[in-house]
Amino acid sequence: MRASLRPFVWLALSGCASAPLPPPPPPPPPPPPPPVETRLALLAELQDQAVFERHGDDVVADPYRGLERDTELVGRWLAFTREATAERWPVDAEVRDAVAAADAPLRVRTVATVGQTHATEVATNQARSLRLARTGSEPSLPLSGALAWSASPNGQHVAMILAPTGALPSPHLMVYDWSGVVVDGPVADVVPTAPAWEGDDVLLYVLTGRGRATLRRRFVGAGNDLDPVVLTELREGDAIRLDAIPDGPAWVEAQRGEERSLWLRTGPTLFRRVSDQPAGPAATIAGDHLVIADPAGGRLRFARTSRALRATGWSELPLPGVGAITTCGREVLAVVRRGIGDALVSVDVATGRVHELDSLGLGLVASLDGDANGAWVTWTDPLTPSALVRVSATGELTFDREGPRLEVHRKTIDATNDGETVHFELAEVRLASETPSPLVVLEAHGAFGVSALPAYRAGVAAYLRRGGRWAFADVRGGGGHASPWHEAGRGAGESGAVADLKAAVEALRADGATVALYGMGHGGLTAAGLLAREPQLVSGAVLHGPVADLLRFDRL
């Protein structure tokens, strides 16, 4: 029987082998790609907006300059972050509207003296533009794609260094009138530093073959007529500034690190090198003196233009806290940091007279520019996004500001830490027209030479307009990089910043106030130090991006 089954089994098996196999089931479809977060997409766009520059053999991407060129992208980024924040921490609609209203005004970023009037660079979340203050009209030019600009002394033309485009793959110069008509250009391969004007002549800075630095002089309307001045001592990668004053010489500045080199024009195509000077803000010429500011040394250095080529021709004047300077009549107008906030100081270098001008309040100077007739200053404070101040040649101030005013209360605080007593400034601002709240928000920083400063922030402005009070403490660790106050708060002295913050809180409480802390970055660490030691002193705290993980700080 088994033998009779064998053929059947063989036939059955052979039949199975010859039958076609069913097709395999199709593979499951791949999972859809994860959606790209809006945040990541915006970060990718920010990366694409970076400006790439060559410094020697290195190529450096500077995304911040990219942001300046595309404020629409910045606006989208801010809108996204606000929306994400509102989802996690809902905010009362009335408060949100108040902050939005405080964030809406135009910001004046820079100002340029133009004859008897001025031009201002203004910015919103959408665009930048340049406006000329003129009786009967206020013409403007868009600054989209502009890396640098300057207006002619007579106010008729504006020179812009524009970013590369498809047609012109390198930065290039265009000169416009105020109706937007191109009156000169393009001039290609221009380094993006603000041009200088000598009448209708435009001074440019370009890099030519073998990295050699060349200064060019171009006459508006003269076609491609170029008058090169080769300054072989300039190096690729130097921070270059060009400047000139009406009826006076032009000059070129180059800075690298702590070094400053200066060249004065001594002929149509001749520049002669001035003795090397310490680095700092842009130089200026007042009367017949060339003047530079030396913030690290806390002084002004000056020399007659005829003697500036010799090291022995220079004199100096102590001016602690000095920052930017400009010409104002025959004197020098200097910005001086006075603890918390800026002051304007007029200096007559011919006689050595130093005179502090009437106080503008508690705030900061954003920019300044002057000539033989006076100067224009842009000012900001916790309540004012930007305001223009006219300084006459005799030092009189005219403040173009509307709306409520801040009431400023300053006091000197004594703090003791490890047996050492120090003194620092505490400044509080509130609206003069409002009944003050019993709650004071106290802000401090205390590291890297950075102090809490009275700059404009929409949230703080909205809080002040609703009767709030905001205070700034200049605790140890601030005061400017490498200053004695900075060094006192470094290393083992970091606890001194916390001791100073505690003394400021106790001083406010002694006046009957309730205190909350605000700290951003390292200021968040300073506030956290006080919270960890004596939390009962304050009613609350906001730590904005605090530097709190010091064990991993070097890997952030």
C-alpha positions as CSV (number, residue, x, y, z in Angstrom):
1,M,0.0,0.0,0.0
2,R,2.8,2.4,0.8
3,A,4.3,1.6,-2.6
4,S,1.0,2.5,-4.4
5,L,0.9,5.9,-2.6
6,R,4.3,7.0,-3.7
7,P,3.4,8.0,-7.2
8,F,0.4,9.9,-5.9
9,V,2.6,11.7,-3.4
10,W,5.2,12.5,-6.0
11,L,2.6,13.7,-8.5
12,A,1.0,15.9,-5.8
13,L,4.3,17.4,-4.8
14,S,5.4,17.9,-8.4
15,G,2.1,19.5,-9.2
16,C,2.6,21.9,-6.3
17,A,6.0,22.8,-7.4
18,S,4.9,23.8,-10.9
19,A,2.0,26.0,-9.7
20,P,2.8,29.8,-9.7
21,L,3.4,31.3,-6.2
22,P,1.2,34.1,-5.1
23,P,2.8,37.5,-5.2
24,P,4.2,38.8,-1.9
25,P,2.1,41.4,-0.2
26,P,3.1,45.0,-1.0
27,P,5.4,46.7,1.7
28,P,3.6,49.1,4.0
29,P,3.8,52.7,2.8
30,P,6.6,54.6,4.5
31,P,5.5,56.8,7.4
32,P,5.0,60.4,6.4
33,P,8.0,62.7,7.2
34,P,7.6,64.5,10.5
35,P,6.3,68.0,10.0
36,V,9.0,70.7,10.1
37,E,8.5,72.8,13.1
38,T,7.9,76.5,12.3
39,R,10.7,77.3,14.7
40,L,13.2,75.1,12.8
41,A,12.0,76.5,9.5
42,L,12.6,80.0,10.7
43,L,16.0,79.0,12.0
44,A,16.9,77.6,8.6
45,E,15.8,80.9,7.1
46,L,17.9,82.8,9.6
47,Q,20.9,80.8,8.6
48,D,20.2,81.5,4.9
49,Q,20.2,85.3,5.8
50,A,23.6,85.2,7.3
51,V,26.3,87.5,5.8
52,F,29.4,85.6,4.9
53,E,32.7,87.4,5.0
54,R,36.3,86.4,4.4
55,H,38.8,87.2,7.1
56,G,42.3,86.0,6.0
57,D,41.9,82.3,5.3
58,D,38.7,82.0,7.3
59,V,35.1,82.5,6.2
60,V,32.9,83.9,8.9
61,A,29.1,83.9,8.9
62,D,27.5,86.8,10.7
63,P,23.8,86.2,11.1
64,Y,23.2,89.3,13.1
65,R,24.0,91.5,10.1
66,G,21.7,89.3,8.1
67,L,18.9,90.1,10.6
68,E,19.5,93.8,10.2
69,R,19.1,93.4,6.5
70,D,15.8,91.5,6.8
71,T,13.6,93.0,9.5
72,E,10.5,91.2,8.1
73,L,12.1,87.9,9.0
74,V,12.9,89.3,12.5
75,G,9.2,90.3,12.8
76,R,8.1,86.8,11.9
77,W,10.5,85.3,14.4
78,L,9.2,87.6,17.2
79,A,5.6,86.8,16.3
80,F,6.3,83.1,16.5
81,T,8.0,83.4,19.9
82,R,5.2,85.5,21.3
83,E,2.6,83.0,20.1
84,A,4.6,80.1,21.6
85,T,5.0,82.0,24.9
86,A,1.3,82.8,25.1
87,E,0.4,79.1,24.7
88,R,2.5,78.2,27.7
89,W,1.8,81.2,29.9
90,P,-1.5,82.9,28.9
91,V,-1.4,86.6,29.3
92,D,-4.3,88.9,29.9
93,A,-5.5,90.4,26.6
94,E,-5.4,93.9,28.0
95,V,-1.8,93.5,29.0
96,R,-0.9,91.9,25.7
97,D,-2.5,94.8,23.8
98,A,-0.6,97.3,26.0
99,V,2.8,95.6,25.2
100,A,1.9,95.5,21.5
101,A,1.1,99.2,21.6
102,A,4.4,100.0,23.3
103,D,6.2,97.9,20.7
104,A,4.6,99.7,17.7
105,P,6.4,103.1,17.5
106,L,9.2,103.6,15.0
107,R,12.8,103.2,16.3
108,V,15.4,105.8,15.3
109,R,18.6,103.8,14.9
110,T,21.1,106.3,13.7
111,V,21.1,110.0,12.9
112,A,23.3,112.0,10.5
113,T,23.8,115.8,10.5
114,V,22.9,117.1,7.0
115,G,23.6,120.9,6.7
116,Q,21.1,122.7,8.9
117,T,18.9,119.6,9.3
118,H,19.3,115.8,9.8
119,A,18.6,112.4,8.3
120,T,17.5,109.5,10.5
121,E,17.4,105.8,9.9
122,V,14.2,104.4,11.3
123,A,13.1,100.8,11.7
124,T,9.9,98.8,12.3
125,N,9.3,95.1,12.4
126,Q,8.8,95.2,8.6
127,A,11.4,97.5,7.1
128,R,14.1,100.1,7.5
129,S,14.1,103.5,5.8
130,L,16.1,106.7,5.7
131,R,14.2,110.0,6.3
132,L,15.3,113.6,5.7
133,A,13.8,116.2,8.0
134,R,12.9,119.1,5.8
135,T,10.4,121.9,6.1
136,G,7.2,121.1,4.2
137,S,8.1,117.4,3.4
138,E,9.9,114.4,4.8
139,P,11.3,112.4,1.8
140,S,12.4,108.9,2.5
141,L,14.4,106.1,0.9
142,P,14.0,102.4,1.6
143,L,17.1,100.8,3.1
144,S,16.3,97.2,2.0
145,G,19.6,95.5,1.3
146,A,21.7,98.4,2.5
147,L,24.8,97.3,4.4
148,A,25.9,100.9,5.1
149,W,24.9,104.5,4.1
150,S,25.8,108.1,4.4
151,A,24.2,111.4,3.3
152,S,26.1,114.2,1.6
153,P,26.7,117.3,3.6
154,N,24.3,119.4,1.5
155,G,21.6,116.8,1.9
156,Q,21.1,116.2,-1.8
157,H,22.4,112.7,-2.2
158,V,22.6,109.4,-0.3
159,A,25.4,106.9,-0.9
160,M,24.5,103.3,-0.1
161,I,26.6,100.1,0.0
162,L,24.2,97.5,-1.1
163,A,24.3,93.7,-0.5
164,P,25.2,91.4,-3.4
165,T,22.5,90.7,-5.9
166,G,22.2,88.4,-8.9
167,A,23.3,91.1,-11.3
168,L,26.1,92.4,-9.0
169,P,27.5,89.4,-7.0
170,S,29.6,91.7,-4.7
171,P,28.8,94.6,-2.4
172,H,28.4,97.7,-4.5
173,L,27.9,101.5,-4.2
174,M,24.8,103.3,-5.5
175,V,24.2,107.0,-5.1
176,Y,20.6,108.2,-5.0
177,D,18.7,111.5,-4.8
178,W,15.8,111.7,-2.4
179,S,13.3,110.8,-5.1
180,G,15.0,107.4,-5.4
181,V,16.7,108.1,-8.8
182,V,20.2,106.7,-9.2
183,V,22.6,109.5,-9.9
184,D,25.8,107.4,-9.8
185,G,27.0,103.9,-9.6
186,P,27.3,101.0,-9.5
187,V,30.8,100.7,-8.2
188,A,31.6,97.0,-7.5
189,D,33.7,95.2,-4.9
190,V,33.2,97.8,-2.2
191,V,33.8,96.8,1.4
192,P,30.6,97.5,3.4
193,T,31.7,100.4,5.6
194,A,29.9,103.7,5.5
195,P,31.2,106.0,2.7
196,A,32.5,109.5,3.6
197,W,31.8,112.7,1.7
198,E,34.1,115.6,0.8
199,G,31.6,117.9,-0.9
200,D,30.3,115.7,-3.8
201,D,33.3,113.3,-3.6
202,V,32.6,109.9,-2.1
203,L,35.4,108.1,-0.3
204,L,35.2,104.3,-0.6
205,Y,37.1,101.4,0.6
206,V,37.8,98.4,-1.6
207,L,40.0,95.3,-1.7
208,T,41.8,94.6,-4.9
209,G,44.1,91.9,-6.1
210,R,46.3,90.1,-3.6
211,G,44.2,91.4,-0.8
212,R,45.7,94.9,-1.1
213,A,43.6,97.6,0.5
214,T,42.8,100.6,-1.7
215,L,40.9,103.8,-1.0
216,R,39.0,105.3,-3.9
217,R,37.7,108.8,-4.4
218,R,34.8,109.1,-6.8
219,F,33.1,112.2,-8.1
220,V,29.3,112.0,-8.3
221,G,28.2,112.2,-11.9
222,A,31.7,111.7,-13.3
223,G,31.0,108.3,-14.8
224,N,33.6,105.8,-14.0
225,D,36.3,108.3,-13.1
226,L,38.2,106.8,-10.1
227,D,41.1,108.4,-8.2
228,P,42.7,105.5,-6.2
229,V,44.9,106.0,-3.1
230,V,46.7,102.9,-2.2
231,L,47.2,102.4,1.5
232,T,49.3,99.2,1.6
233,E,49.5,99.2,5.4
234,L,45.8,98.5,5.7
235,R,45.2,94.8,6.2
236,E,42.3,92.6,5.1
237,G,40.1,92.0,8.1
238,D,40.7,95.4,9.7
239,A,37.6,97.3,10.9
240,I,37.7,100.3,8.6
241,R,36.0,103.7,9.1
242,L,36.1,106.6,6.7
243,D,35.2,110.2,7.6
244,A,35.5,113.8,6.5
245,I,34.2,117.1,7.7
246,P,33.2,120.1,5.6
247,D,36.1,122.4,4.9
248,G,38.4,120.0,6.7
249,P,40.6,117.0,6.0
250,A,39.4,113.4,5.5
251,W,40.8,110.6,7.4
252,V,40.8,106.8,7.5
253,E,40.7,104.6,10.6
254,A,41.7,101.0,10.9
255,Q,41.2,98.9,14.0
256,R,42.2,95.4,14.9
257,G,41.9,94.3,18.5
258,E,43.3,96.9,20.8
259,E,45.2,98.7,18.0
260,R,44.0,101.8,16.0
261,S,45.8,103.2,13.0
262,L,44.9,106.6,11.5
263,W,45.7,108.3,8.2
264,L,45.0,112.0,7.5
265,R,44.6,113.4,4.0
266,T,47.5,115.8,3.3
267,G,47.0,116.1,-0.5
268,P,44.6,115.2,-3.3
269,T,45.9,111.6,-3.5
270,L,48.1,111.5,-0.4
271,F,47.3,110.2,3.1
272,R,49.9,110.2,5.8
273,R,49.8,107.9,8.8
274,V,49.2,109.3,12.3
275,S,51.0,107.8,15.3
276,D,49.2,104.7,16.5
277,Q,46.6,105.2,19.1
278,P,44.5,103.0,21.4
279,A,41.3,101.5,19.9
280,G,37.9,103.1,20.6
281,P,34.9,104.8,19.0
282,A,35.3,106.8,15.8
283,A,37.6,109.8,15.9
284,T,36.5,113.4,15.2
285,I,37.9,116.8,14.3
286,A,36.9,119.8,16.5
287,G,38.3,123.1,15.3
288,D,41.9,122.3,14.2
289,H,42.2,119.3,16.6
290,L,42.0,115.6,15.8
291,V,40.4,113.9,18.8
292,I,40.0,110.2,19.8
293,A,38.3,108.5,22.7
294,D,40.1,105.9,24.7
295,P,37.4,104.1,26.8
296,A,39.9,101.6,28.3
297,G,42.1,104.4,29.6
298,G,39.2,106.7,30.5
299,R,40.5,109.7,28.6
300,L,40.4,111.8,25.5
301,R,43.6,112.1,23.3
302,F,43.9,115.0,21.0
303,A,46.5,116.8,18.8
304,R,46.4,119.7,16.3
305,T,46.0,118.2,12.8
306,S,49.3,119.8,11.8
307,R,51.1,117.9,14.7
308,A,49.1,114.6,14.8
309,L,51.7,112.8,12.7
310,R,54.2,113.0,15.6
311,A,53.8,111.0,18.8
312,T,55.0,114.0,20.8
313,G,52.2,116.1,19.4
314,W,49.5,114.4,21.4
315,S,48.0,115.5,24.7
316,E,45.3,113.8,26.9
317,L,42.5,114.7,29.1
318,P,41.0,112.4,31.8
319,L,37.4,111.5,31.1
320,P,36.3,108.3,32.9
321,G,33.5,106.4,31.2
322,V,33.9,108.1,27.8
323,G,32.3,106.5,24.8
324,A,31.3,107.8,21.4
325,I,32.3,111.4,20.5
326,T,31.5,113.9,17.7
327,T,32.1,117.5,16.7
328,C,29.7,120.1,18.2
329,G,30.7,123.6,17.1
330,R,34.4,124.0,18.0
331,E,34.1,121.6,20.9
332,V,33.7,117.8,21.3
333,L,30.5,116.3,22.4
334,A,31.1,113.1,24.4
335,V,28.9,110.3,25.7
336,V,30.0,109.4,29.2
337,R,28.6,106.4,31.2
338,R,27.7,107.6,34.6
339,G,27.1,104.3,36.5
340,I,23.5,103.6,35.3
341,G,22.8,105.5,32.1
342,D,24.6,108.0,29.9
343,A,25.4,111.7,30.2
344,L,26.4,114.3,27.5
345,V,29.6,116.2,28.2
346,S,31.0,119.1,26.2
347,V,34.8,119.3,26.1
348,D,36.9,122.2,24.8
349,V,40.2,120.5,24.1
350,A,41.9,123.8,23.4
351,T,41.4,124.9,27.0
352,G,40.7,121.6,28.8
353,R,37.3,122.8,30.0
354,V,34.8,119.9,30.6
355,H,31.1,120.8,31.1
356,E,28.3,118.3,31.7
357,L,25.2,119.3,29.8
358,D,21.7,119.5,31.4
359,S,20.5,116.0,32.3
360,L,18.3,114.1,29.9
361,G,17.1,111.8,32.6
362,L,17.9,108.1,33.1
363,G,18.6,106.6,29.6
364,L,21.1,105.8,26.9
365,V,22.5,107.6,23.9
366,A,21.9,105.4,20.8
367,S,23.9,107.5,18.3
368,L,25.2,111.0,17.7
369,D,26.5,113.1,14.8
370,G,27.6,116.7,14.6
371,D,29.4,119.4,12.7
372,A,30.4,123.1,13.2
373,N,26.8,124.1,13.8
374,G,25.9,121.6,16.5
375,A,25.0,118.0,16.9
376,W,22.0,115.6,16.8
377,V,21.6,112.8,19.4
378,T,19.2,109.9,19.5
379,W,18.1,109.1,23.0
380,T,16.2,106.1,24.5
381,D,15.0,105.4,28.0
382,P,12.7,102.8,29.7
383,L,9.6,104.8,28.4
384,T,10.9,106.2,25.2
385,P,11.8,104.0,22.2
386,S,13.7,106.9,20.6
387,A,13.8,110.7,20.7
388,L,15.9,113.3,19.0
389,V,17.9,115.8,20.9
390,R,19.4,118.9,19.3
391,V,22.6,120.2,20.9
392,S,23.5,123.7,19.8
393,A,27.1,124.8,19.3
394,T,26.9,126.6,22.7
395,G,25.7,123.4,24.5
396,E,21.9,124.1,24.8
397,L,19.6,121.1,24.6
398,T,16.3,120.9,22.7
399,F,14.5,117.6,23.5
400,D,12.0,116.4,20.9
401,R,9.9,114.1,23.1
402,E,6.1,113.9,23.7
403,G,4.0,112.0,26.2
404,P,4.4,111.2,29.9
405,R,7.8,111.8,31.6
406,L,9.7,109.5,33.9
407,E,10.4,110.4,37.5
408,V,13.9,109.3,38.4
409,H,15.1,108.5,42.0
410,R,18.8,107.8,42.5
411,K,20.6,106.8,45.6
412,T,24.0,105.4,46.7
413,I,23.9,102.0,48.4
414,D,26.5,100.6,50.8
415,A,27.1,96.8,50.7
416,T,29.4,94.7,52.8
417,N,30.8,91.3,51.7
418,D,33.6,89.5,53.5
419,G,34.4,92.5,55.6
420,E,34.7,94.8,52.6
421,T,32.3,97.7,52.1
422,V,31.6,99.1,48.6
423,H,29.3,101.7,47.2
424,F,27.1,101.4,44.1
425,E,24.2,103.2,42.5
426,L,20.5,102.3,42.6
427,A,18.2,104.1,40.3
428,E,14.4,103.7,40.2
429,V,12.0,105.0,37.5
430,R,8.3,105.6,37.6
431,L,5.7,107.8,35.8
432,A,5.4,111.2,37.4
433,S,1.7,111.3,36.5
434,E,0.7,107.9,38.1
435,T,0.2,106.8,41.6
436,P,3.1,104.5,42.2
437,S,2.6,100.8,42.9
438,P,4.1,99.5,46.2
439,L,5.8,96.8,44.1
440,V,9.2,97.6,42.6
441,V,10.8,95.3,40.0
442,L,14.6,95.3,40.7
443,E,17.0,94.4,37.8
444,A,20.7,93.6,38.1
445,H,23.3,91.8,36.0
446,G,26.7,91.5,37.6
447,A,29.0,89.8,35.2
448,F,31.2,90.2,32.1
449,G,31.4,94.0,32.8
450,V,27.7,94.3,31.9
451,S,25.4,96.4,34.0
452,A,21.6,96.5,34.0
453,L,20.9,99.5,31.8
454,P,17.8,101.7,31.2
455,A,17.2,100.7,27.6
456,Y,13.7,100.7,26.0
457,R,11.8,97.4,26.2
458,A,8.1,97.3,25.3
459,G,7.1,95.1,28.3
460,V,8.9,97.4,30.7
461,A,7.3,100.5,29.1
462,A,3.8,99.0,29.3
463,Y,4.4,98.1,32.9
464,L,5.5,101.7,33.7
465,R,2.5,103.2,31.9
466,R,0.2,101.1,34.2
467,G,1.8,102.6,37.3
468,G,4.6,100.2,37.8
469,R,8.1,100.9,39.2
470,W,11.4,99.6,37.8
471,A,14.8,99.8,39.5
472,F,18.3,99.1,38.3
473,A,21.2,98.2,40.6
474,D,24.8,98.6,39.3
475,V,26.1,95.6,41.3
476,R,29.7,94.3,41.2
477,G,30.7,92.5,38.0
478,G,29.4,95.3,35.7
479,G,30.8,98.7,35.0
480,G,32.5,98.0,31.6
481,H,34.8,95.2,30.5
482,A,38.0,95.0,32.5
483,S,37.0,97.9,34.7
484,P,37.8,97.8,38.5
485,W,34.1,97.3,39.2
486,H,34.0,94.3,36.7
487,E,37.1,92.8,38.3
488,A,35.6,93.1,41.8
489,G,32.8,90.8,40.8
490,R,34.8,88.1,39.0
491,G,36.0,84.7,40.3
492,A,35.9,84.6,44.1
493,G,34.2,88.0,44.0
494,E,31.1,86.8,42.3
495,S,29.4,86.5,45.7
496,G,29.8,90.3,45.9
497,A,27.2,90.8,43.2
498,V,24.7,88.8,45.3
499,A,25.6,90.8,48.4
500,D,25.1,94.1,46.4
501,L,21.7,92.9,45.2
502,K,20.7,92.0,48.7
503,A,21.7,95.5,49.9
504,A,19.6,97.1,47.1
505,V,16.5,95.0,48.1
506,E,16.9,96.0,51.7
507,A,17.2,99.7,50.8
508,L,13.9,99.5,48.8
509,R,12.2,97.6,51.5
510,A,13.3,100.2,54.0
511,D,11.4,102.8,51.9
512,G,8.2,100.7,52.2
513,A,8.4,98.9,48.9
514,T,7.7,95.3,48.1
515,V,10.4,93.9,45.8
516,A,10.4,91.4,42.9
517,L,13.6,90.5,41.0
518,Y,14.2,90.4,37.3
519,G,17.4,88.9,35.9
520,M,18.3,88.0,32.3
521,G,21.3,85.8,31.4
522,H,23.9,86.1,34.1
523,G,21.6,88.5,35.8
524,G,19.3,85.5,36.3
525,L,22.2,83.7,38.2
526,T,22.7,86.8,40.4
527,A,19.0,86.8,41.3
528,A,19.0,83.1,41.8
529,G,21.9,83.5,44.3
530,L,19.8,85.8,46.4
531,L,16.7,83.6,46.1
532,A,18.7,80.6,47.3
533,R,20.1,82.5,50.3
534,E,17.2,84.7,51.5
535,P,14.0,84.1,49.5
536,Q,11.9,85.8,52.2
537,L,13.3,89.2,51.1
538,V,11.4,89.3,47.8
539,S,7.8,88.6,46.7
540,G,8.8,86.9,43.4
541,A,11.3,86.7,40.6
542,V,11.4,86.4,36.8
543,L,14.6,84.7,35.6
544,H,14.8,85.2,31.8
545,G,17.2,82.6,30.2
546,P,19.3,82.4,33.4
547,V,22.9,81.1,33.3
548,A,22.1,78.6,36.0
549,D,24.1,75.4,35.1
550,L,27.6,76.6,35.7
551,L,28.9,73.0,35.7
552,R,28.2,72.8,32.0
553,F,28.5,76.5,31.2
554,D,31.6,75.9,29.1
555,R,29.6,73.5,26.8
556,L,26.6,75.7,26.2
